[in-house]
Amino acid sequence: MYLRTLVTLLSLSFLCSAQKPVIFDTDMGNDVDDALALGILHALSNRGECRLIGVTLTNANPAAVPYIQLVNRFYGRPDIPVGSARKSIEGGADDHYLSATLKSAPENLQHAKSTARVEAAVPLLRKLLAQSSEKVTIVQVGFSTNLAALLDSKPDSNSPLSGSDLVRQKVALLSAMAGNFTGGQPEYNVKLDIPAARAVFERWPTPIIFSGYEIGRDLLYPAASVEHDFSYVKWHPVAASYRAYHKMPYNRPTWDLTAALEAVRGGHNYFSTSAEGEVKVASNGKTTFEAGKGDRQYLRLDPAKKSQILEALTLLASEPPIGVARHE
């Protein structure tokens, strides 16, 4: 009996330690990969691999906050706080599926009262970091706008620390979908707010792992998964978003999904990484990596692992909320 109790306690202790707190910083609404990535973070939270503690937005479209609240309610986490975008970015405040998904939702989800608090993104980031008893992993899949402003933030009622010091003390890792490390064109998340990207990539005081444009481009999320794997319910916000984004069927790059997967399951070695070094941002938004001094790395994809990674991404993105069975 003692041994069984000890094993149970050790298992619970391991599970709690494995639940790394995660903040999702997203430009939800511009591309549908953000919606799939949020679904993955909910699935990983259900599995006890992480704990989603907040979502902050860099898309200032009015439908973005209620959309995030809707998705979080669907997954049984209506109390996750949401941070609204601090400013509108030209070319980055689109609504390619937000309103359509909100309108198509069942009445019980549309009209359910959200218990999540909504405030400006940067004060919320400061609050979440200050209140966390463990170091937080941040998954940034939008523009660097919020995180650059966080670095420059002043002491406030949440913390006596400056933004940079707060990040240094409370953040374990930044996993960013940003950059293009194959010498191609400037990547969207970088070029829409170049000063912010430069500030974060150069001044962020903890390690950064970059999932570059080339990673998601070479891993396409299959339309067949949307058509089949989400059908355990009549209406699913992620599937509805995918269908609203483009005419079906289509496969879509997994840009933001890979950053979420690496943030939580980096130890699974789905990807290899570059040497450590620095990431520089040119005036046009083009990113270059220089090995040597620095703690920045970017992901590399082994073609032999494509099927393994896509299987993990599709299973996690379509995993039912707790208490809902998947019908095979």
FENLINQUI-V235765 format. One record per residue. BURIAL is 1 if it has 9 or more other ideal C-beta (glycine too) atoms within 8 Angstrom, else 0. D_CENTER is the distance of its C-alpha to the mean C-alpha in Angstrom with 2 decimals. Layout:
BEGIN
burial:BURIAL d_center:D_CENTER
burial:BURIAL d_center:D_CENTER
END
This chain:
BEGIN
burial:0 d_center:42.26
burial:0 d_center:41.31
burial:0 d_center:39.56
burial:0 d_center:37.61
burial:0 d_center:36.56
burial:0 d_center:35.58
burial:0 d_center:33.45
burial:0 d_center:31.73
burial:0 d_center:31.09
burial:0 d_center:29.77
burial:0 d_center:27.43
burial:0 d_center:26.11
burial:0 d_center:25.82
burial:0 d_center:23.86
burial:1 d_center:21.47
burial:0 d_center:20.93
burial:0 d_center:20.45
burial:0 d_center:17.91
burial:1 d_center:15.69
burial:1 d_center:13.74
burial:1 d_center:12.25
burial:1 d_center:8.53
burial:1 d_center:7.32
burial:1 d_center:4.20
burial:1 d_center:5.87
burial:1 d_center:6.24
burial:1 d_center:9.61
burial:1 d_center:9.74
burial:1 d_center:13.23
burial:1 d_center:13.95
burial:1 d_center:12.85
burial:1 d_center:12.23
burial:1 d_center:9.66
burial:1 d_center:6.98
burial:1 d_center:9.07
burial:1 d_center:9.31
burial:1 d_center:5.76
burial:1 d_center:6.10
burial:1 d_center:9.43
burial:1 d_center:8.68
burial:1 d_center:7.21
burial:1 d_center:10.35
burial:1 d_center:12.44
burial:1 d_center:11.75
burial:1 d_center:12.58
burial:1 d_center:15.64
burial:0 d_center:16.64
burial:0 d_center:16.73
burial:1 d_center:14.49
burial:1 d_center:12.13
burial:0 d_center:12.31
burial:1 d_center:9.68
burial:1 d_center:11.67
burial:1 d_center:10.29
burial:1 d_center:8.33
burial:1 d_center:9.57
burial:1 d_center:10.47
burial:1 d_center:11.96
burial:1 d_center:13.59
burial:1 d_center:16.82
burial:1 d_center:18.04
burial:0 d_center:19.80
burial:1 d_center:18.33
burial:1 d_center:14.65
burial:1 d_center:15.12
burial:1 d_center:17.30
burial:1 d_center:15.07
burial:1 d_center:12.17
burial:1 d_center:15.10
burial:1 d_center:16.51
burial:1 d_center:13.66
burial:1 d_center:13.44
burial:1 d_center:17.23
burial:1 d_center:17.36
burial:1 d_center:15.53
burial:0 d_center:17.94
burial:1 d_center:15.92
burial:1 d_center:17.48
burial:0 d_center:17.66
burial:1 d_center:14.05
burial:1 d_center:14.56
burial:1 d_center:13.15
burial:1 d_center:13.62
burial:1 d_center:15.20
burial:1 d_center:15.11
burial:1 d_center:17.88
burial:0 d_center:19.42
burial:0 d_center:19.52
burial:1 d_center:18.83
burial:0 d_center:21.45
burial:0 d_center:20.19
burial:1 d_center:16.67
burial:1 d_center:17.41
burial:1 d_center:18.02
burial:1 d_center:18.24
burial:1 d_center:18.28
burial:1 d_center:17.70
burial:1 d_center:16.88
burial:0 d_center:20.56
burial:1 d_center:21.69
burial:1 d_center:19.39
burial:1 d_center:20.42
burial:0 d_center:24.03
burial:0 d_center:23.99
burial:1 d_center:22.68
burial:0 d_center:25.40
burial:0 d_center:27.28
burial:0 d_center:26.36
burial:1 d_center:22.66
burial:1 d_center:23.56
burial:0 d_center:25.91
burial:0 d_center:24.54
burial:0 d_center:24.39
burial:0 d_center:21.02
burial:0 d_center:21.36
burial:1 d_center:18.19
burial:0 d_center:19.15
burial:1 d_center:18.05
burial:0 d_center:18.65
burial:0 d_center:17.89
burial:1 d_center:14.55
burial:1 d_center:16.29
burial:1 d_center:18.68
burial:1 d_center:16.05
burial:1 d_center:14.13
burial:1 d_center:17.62
burial:1 d_center:18.49
burial:1 d_center:15.63
burial:1 d_center:16.25
burial:1 d_center:19.97
burial:0 d_center:20.09
burial:1 d_center:18.21
burial:0 d_center:20.84
burial:0 d_center:18.58
burial:1 d_center:16.57
burial:1 d_center:12.89
burial:1 d_center:10.00
burial:1 d_center:7.58
burial:1 d_center:4.30
burial:1 d_center:5.59
burial:1 d_center:5.50
burial:1 d_center:8.53
burial:1 d_center:11.79
burial:1 d_center:12.74
burial:1 d_center:14.81
burial:1 d_center:13.56
burial:1 d_center:13.37
burial:1 d_center:16.73
burial:1 d_center:18.22
burial:1 d_center:17.09
burial:1 d_center:19.01
burial:0 d_center:21.99
burial:1 d_center:22.01
burial:0 d_center:25.24
burial:0 d_center:26.15
burial:0 d_center:26.13
burial:0 d_center:26.79
burial:0 d_center:23.55
burial:1 d_center:24.40
burial:0 d_center:27.36
burial:1 d_center:25.28
burial:0 d_center:24.33
burial:1 d_center:20.69
burial:1 d_center:21.03
burial:0 d_center:22.83
burial:1 d_center:20.42
burial:1 d_center:17.53
burial:1 d_center:20.02
burial:0 d_center:21.03
burial:1 d_center:17.89
burial:1 d_center:14.98
burial:0 d_center:15.12
burial:1 d_center:12.63
burial:1 d_center:10.29
burial:1 d_center:8.28
burial:1 d_center:8.28
burial:1 d_center:8.55
burial:1 d_center:11.88
burial:1 d_center:15.56
burial:1 d_center:18.09
burial:1 d_center:20.03
burial:0 d_center:22.70
burial:0 d_center:24.65
burial:0 d_center:23.73
burial:0 d_center:22.99
burial:1 d_center:20.65
burial:1 d_center:17.04
burial:0 d_center:15.90
burial:1 d_center:13.11
burial:1 d_center:15.78
burial:1 d_center:18.89
burial:1 d_center:18.05
burial:1 d_center:18.07
burial:1 d_center:19.90
burial:0 d_center:21.23
burial:1 d_center:17.90
burial:1 d_center:16.51
burial:1 d_center:19.83
burial:1 d_center:19.76
burial:1 d_center:16.45
burial:1 d_center:17.23
burial:1 d_center:20.76
burial:0 d_center:20.72
burial:1 d_center:17.63
burial:0 d_center:19.58
burial:1 d_center:17.48
burial:0 d_center:16.53
burial:1 d_center:13.89
burial:1 d_center:12.86
burial:1 d_center:12.44
burial:1 d_center:11.56
burial:1 d_center:14.09
burial:1 d_center:15.12
burial:1 d_center:17.58
burial:1 d_center:15.36
burial:1 d_center:13.70
burial:0 d_center:17.10
burial:1 d_center:18.94
burial:1 d_center:16.97
burial:1 d_center:17.54
burial:1 d_center:16.23
burial:1 d_center:19.66
burial:1 d_center:21.00
burial:0 d_center:23.07
burial:1 d_center:20.17
burial:1 d_center:19.49
burial:0 d_center:23.25
burial:0 d_center:23.87
burial:1 d_center:21.13
burial:1 d_center:20.05
burial:0 d_center:23.71
burial:1 d_center:24.08
burial:0 d_center:23.91
burial:0 d_center:25.63
burial:0 d_center:22.66
burial:1 d_center:18.96
burial:1 d_center:16.47
burial:1 d_center:14.27
burial:1 d_center:17.57
burial:1 d_center:19.09
burial:1 d_center:16.40
burial:1 d_center:16.81
burial:0 d_center:20.56
burial:1 d_center:20.56
burial:1 d_center:18.72
burial:0 d_center:21.53
burial:0 d_center:24.71
burial:1 d_center:24.41
burial:0 d_center:24.58
burial:0 d_center:22.28
burial:0 d_center:19.92
burial:1 d_center:16.73
burial:1 d_center:14.93
burial:1 d_center:11.82
burial:1 d_center:10.24
burial:1 d_center:6.48
burial:1 d_center:7.38
burial:1 d_center:9.12
burial:1 d_center:6.76
burial:1 d_center:5.10
burial:1 d_center:8.85
burial:1 d_center:10.25
burial:1 d_center:8.59
burial:1 d_center:10.23
burial:1 d_center:13.02
burial:0 d_center:14.11
burial:0 d_center:17.56
burial:0 d_center:17.93
burial:0 d_center:18.66
burial:1 d_center:17.15
burial:1 d_center:17.23
burial:0 d_center:19.67
burial:0 d_center:19.08
burial:1 d_center:21.26
burial:0 d_center:23.54
burial:1 d_center:22.49
burial:1 d_center:23.23
burial:1 d_center:22.32
burial:1 d_center:20.37
burial:1 d_center:22.39
burial:1 d_center:21.74
burial:1 d_center:24.86
burial:0 d_center:26.15
burial:0 d_center:25.00
burial:1 d_center:21.40
burial:1 d_center:22.18
burial:1 d_center:20.65
burial:0 d_center:22.92
burial:1 d_center:22.63
burial:1 d_center:25.58
burial:0 d_center:26.10
burial:0 d_center:27.78
burial:0 d_center:27.12
burial:1 d_center:23.56
burial:0 d_center:20.60
burial:1 d_center:18.27
burial:1 d_center:17.73
burial:1 d_center:16.36
burial:1 d_center:15.85
burial:0 d_center:18.83
burial:1 d_center:19.30
burial:0 d_center:22.46
burial:0 d_center:23.68
burial:0 d_center:25.23
burial:1 d_center:21.89
burial:1 d_center:20.53
burial:0 d_center:21.74
burial:0 d_center:20.46
burial:1 d_center:16.85
burial:1 d_center:17.07
burial:0 d_center:18.65
burial:1 d_center:15.90
burial:1 d_center:13.22
burial:1 d_center:15.66
burial:1 d_center:16.78
burial:1 d_center:13.49
burial:1 d_center:12.26
burial:1 d_center:15.78
burial:1 d_center:16.50
burial:1 d_center:18.43
burial:1 d_center:17.80
burial:0 d_center:20.15
burial:0 d_center:23.71
burial:0 d_center:23.28
burial:0 d_center:24.85
burial:1 d_center:23.99
burial:0 d_center:27.16
burial:0 d_center:27.91
END
